[in-house]
Amino acid sequence: MITNMLKAILAGIVEGITEWLPISSTTHLRLLNLLFPIREPEAFIALFEVVIQLGAILAVLVLYWPRLWPFAQKGEEKTVFGFLRADAAHLWLMVLVAIVPSALAGIPLDDWIDARLDRWPVIAVMLIAYGIAFIAVDRPGRGGRIRRAEQIGVRTALLIGCAQALALIPGTSRSGATILGGILAGCTRAASVEFSFFMAIPTMAGASLIKLLKTGGGLPLSQVLILLCGLLSAFIVSLFCISHLVSGLKRHTFAGFGLYRIALGLALLALVAAGILPA
């Protein structure tokens, strides 16, 4: 059990770093699982993966709570219906608009994508393709008319949502797709990243809730401890990663992540060609 708990902490660390960077957290967790597999049933591993994502989401809520809290305080001037903060209500509405495309695409296509596209060659190609896209699109000096997530309108939210729908393809990266979509839609890097954070809340929380409900409870103590180790490590690392990513974007582009994606994609293709990873 101790070994699995240590592996869970390591997986939480990887999740806390890669979930918010445009490099595909799922790919990195799969590679980690090949090296240090958690010896538990497959159904539990599926639950574990969404629970550590939940830990990462909690970090967003903690860091951005003042902006995300929707209810107005007494005497607040800009409100909706007299009890909702106008800026927070608008932000949440745009988040809901943005998750519609991926929900519409994901429900009918999820099984088909798992059966046809969930393969290492596809993952490698998507890593490379989006790596090239980041280098081509996010150039030094590129600005954007939308400087805060609260300024995003319906059209921009839908464009970002369509970009997130493309992340259903393995290897794309949900954060990578939404950040790139935001930049192309006219957002600054910081606004794109923050809106990507906010979109993750209902998207990943919903997936976590569904998985938790399917388990029906009754997990043994050993598995509960594994889940807690992963959740807490993902939460703590996410706090650090999110804070430094937003501040770092004022000085750097995403080109470095693009190069990393290309290198990782080429390495995966080489491993597939050598028969180390299945095609």
C-alpha positions in Angstrom: 0.0 0.0 0.0 2.8 2.4 0.8 4.3 1.9 -2.6 1.0 2.7 -4.3 0.6 5.8 -2.1 4.1 7.1 -3.2 3.2 6.4 -6.8 -0.1 8.3 -6.3 1.9 11.3 -4.9 4.1 11.2 -8.0 1.1 11.0 -10.3 -0.5 14.0 -8.5 2.7 16.0 -9.0 2.7 15.1 -12.7 -1.0 16.1 -13.0 -0.5 19.3 -11.1 2.3 20.4 -13.6 0.9 19.1 -16.9 -2.8 19.8 -16.5 -2.2 23.6 -16.8 0.6 23.5 -19.3 -0.3 22.9 -23.0 1.6 19.6 -23.2 -1.2 16.9 -22.6 -1.5 15.7 -19.0 -3.1 12.5 -20.1 -0.1 11.5 -22.2 2.3 12.2 -19.4 0.2 10.2 -16.9 0.1 7.3 -19.3 3.8 7.3 -19.7 4.2 7.5 -15.9 1.9 4.6 -15.5 4.0 2.5 -17.8 7.1 3.2 -15.7 5.4 3.2 -12.2 2.1 1.5 -12.4 -0.3 1.6 -9.5 -1.2 -2.0 -8.7 -5.0 -1.6 -8.5 -8.0 -2.7 -10.6 -8.5 -0.8 -13.9 -11.8 0.7 -12.7 -10.1 2.2 -9.7 -7.3 3.7 -11.9 -9.9 5.4 -14.0 -11.4 6.9 -10.8 -8.0 7.9 -9.6 -7.3 9.8 -12.8 -10.3 12.0 -12.4 -9.9 12.5 -8.7 -6.4 13.9 -9.2 -7.9 16.2 -11.8 -10.3 17.3 -9.1 -7.4 18.2 -6.9 -6.0 20.4 -9.7 -9.4 22.1 -10.1 -9.5 22.9 -6.4 -6.3 24.9 -6.8 -8.1 27.1 -9.4 -11.0 27.7 -7.0 -8.7 28.7 -4.2 -6.5 31.0 -6.3 -9.4 32.7 -8.2 -12.1 32.6 -5.6 -12.5 36.5 -5.4 -13.2 36.6 -9.1 -15.3 33.4 -9.3 -17.6 34.0 -6.3 -20.9 35.0 -8.0 -22.9 36.6 -5.2 -22.9 40.3 -4.6 -22.1 41.9 -1.3 -24.3 44.5 0.2 -23.8 47.9 -1.5 -22.1 46.5 -4.6 -23.0 48.6 -7.6 -22.9 46.3 -10.7 -25.2 43.4 -10.1 -27.6 41.1 -12.0 -31.0 40.5 -10.5 -29.8 42.4 -7.4 -27.8 39.5 -5.9 -25.3 38.4 -8.6 -22.0 40.2 -9.3 -22.2 41.4 -12.9 -18.6 40.5 -13.8 -18.6 37.0 -12.2 -22.1 36.2 -13.6 -20.9 37.2 -17.1 -17.8 35.1 -16.7 -19.7 32.0 -15.5 -22.2 32.4 -18.4 -19.3 32.5 -20.9 -17.8 29.5 -19.4 -21.0 27.6 -19.8 -21.3 28.8 -23.4 -17.7 27.6 -24.0 -18.2 24.1 -22.8 -21.3 23.4 -25.0 -19.3 22.5 -28.2 -17.2 19.8 -26.4 -20.2 18.4 -24.7 -22.2 18.2 -27.9 -19.2 16.5 -29.7 -18.1 14.4 -26.8 -21.3 12.6 -25.9 -21.8 10.9 -29.3 -18.1 10.6 -30.3 -16.5 9.5 -27.0 -16.7 5.8 -27.7 -15.7 6.1 -31.3 -12.7 8.3 -30.4 -11.6 5.7 -27.8 -11.9 2.9 -30.3 -10.3 4.6 -33.3 -8.0 7.4 -32.1 -6.7 6.4 -28.7 -3.4 5.1 -30.1 0.2 6.2 -29.5 0.8 7.2 -33.2 -2.2 9.6 -33.0 -1.1 11.0 -29.7 2.4 11.6 -31.1 1.1 13.3 -34.3 -1.2 15.6 -32.3 1.6 16.5 -30.0 3.7 17.6 -33.0 0.9 19.3 -34.8 -0.1 21.5 -31.8 3.6 22.1 -31.0 4.0 23.6 -34.5 0.8 25.6 -34.1 2.0 27.2 -30.9 5.3 28.2 -32.4 3.5 29.6 -35.5 0.7 31.5 -33.7 2.2 32.7 -30.4 5.0 35.0 -31.6 6.8 37.6 -29.5 5.0 40.9 -29.4 1.6 39.4 -30.2 -1.1 41.2 -28.3 -4.8 40.8 -28.0 -7.9 43.1 -27.7 -9.3 40.9 -24.8 -7.1 41.4 -21.8 -9.2 39.8 -19.1 -11.3 36.7 -19.1 -14.3 38.8 -17.9 -14.2 40.6 -21.3 -14.8 37.5 -23.3 -18.1 37.6 -25.2 -20.4 34.9 -26.7 -18.7 34.7 -30.1 -15.2 34.4 -28.5 -16.4 31.8 -25.9 -17.9 29.7 -28.7 -14.7 29.8 -30.7 -12.7 28.7 -27.6 -15.3 26.0 -27.0 -14.9 24.7 -30.5 -11.1 24.6 -29.9 -11.7 22.6 -26.7 -13.8 20.1 -28.6 -10.8 19.3 -30.7 -9.0 18.2 -27.5 -11.2 15.1 -27.5 -8.5 13.7 -29.8 -5.8 12.1 -27.6 -2.6 14.0 -27.4 -4.1 17.4 -28.1 -4.2 18.8 -24.5 -7.4 20.4 -23.3 -5.5 23.4 -21.9 -3.4 23.6 -25.1 -6.4 23.6 -27.4 -8.3 26.3 -25.4 -5.3 28.5 -24.9 -4.5 28.4 -28.6 -8.2 29.0 -29.4 -8.2 32.0 -27.1 -5.1 33.5 -28.7 -6.5 33.0 -32.2 -9.8 34.6 -31.1 -8.1 37.8 -30.0 -7.3 37.2 -26.3 -4.0 37.9 -24.7 -2.0 35.0 -23.4 -3.0 35.7 -19.8 -6.7 36.0 -20.7 -6.6 32.8 -22.7 -4.8 30.9 -19.9 -7.2 32.1 -17.2 -10.3 31.4 -19.2 -8.9 27.9 -19.9 -8.5 27.5 -16.1 -12.1 28.5 -15.5 -13.4 26.2 -18.3 -11.7 23.3 -16.6 -13.9 23.7 -13.5 -17.2 22.4 -14.9 -15.6 20.2 -17.5 -13.3 18.3 -15.0 -15.6 18.5 -12.0 -18.4 16.9 -14.0 -16.2 14.0 -15.1 -15.1 13.5 -11.5 -18.6 13.5 -10.2 -19.8 11.0 -12.7 -16.9 8.6 -11.9 -17.5 9.0 -8.2 -21.2 8.3 -8.5 -20.5 5.2 -10.6 -18.3 3.7 -7.9 -21.2 3.9 -5.5 -18.9 4.4 -2.5 -17.6 1.5 -0.5 -13.9 1.8 -1.3 -11.5 0.1 1.0 -9.3 2.3 3.2 -6.2 1.5 1.2 -7.8 2.9 -2.0 -9.2 5.9 -0.2 -5.7 6.8 1.0 -4.3 6.4 -2.5 -6.9 8.8 -3.8 -6.2 11.3 -1.0 -2.4 11.2 -1.7 -3.0 11.9 -5.4 -5.6 14.6 -4.8 -3.5 16.5 -2.3 -0.3 16.4 -4.3 -2.1 17.5 -7.4 -3.7 20.4 -5.5 -0.5 21.6 -3.9 1.6 21.4 -7.1 -1.2 23.1 -9.1 -1.2 26.1 -6.7 2.5 26.6 -7.5 2.2 25.9 -11.2 -0.8 28.1 -11.9 0.7 31.1 -10.1 4.0 30.9 -11.9 2.5 30.2 -15.3 0.4 33.3 -15.4 3.2 35.5 -14.2 5.7 33.9 -16.6 3.5 34.7 -19.6 4.1 38.4 -19.2 7.7 37.7 -20.3 7.6 34.5 -22.4 5.6 33.0 -25.3 4.4 29.4 -25.6 7.2 28.6 -28.1 9.1 26.6 -25.6 6.1 24.3 -24.9 5.7 24.0 -28.7 9.3 22.7 -29.0 8.8 20.3 -26.1 5.6 18.9 -27.7 7.4 18.3 -31.0 10.4 16.6 -29.2 8.0 14.4 -27.2 5.9 13.5 -30.2 9.0 12.5 -32.2 10.3 10.4 -29.3 6.9 8.6 -29.1 7.0 7.9 -32.8 10.5 6.5 -32.4 9.3 4.2 -29.6 6.3 3.0 -31.7 8.7 2.3 -34.6 11.0 0.4 -32.3 8.0 -1.7 -31.0 8.4 -0.4 -27.5 5.0 1.3 -27.6 2.1 -0.4 -29.4 0.8 1.1 -32.7 
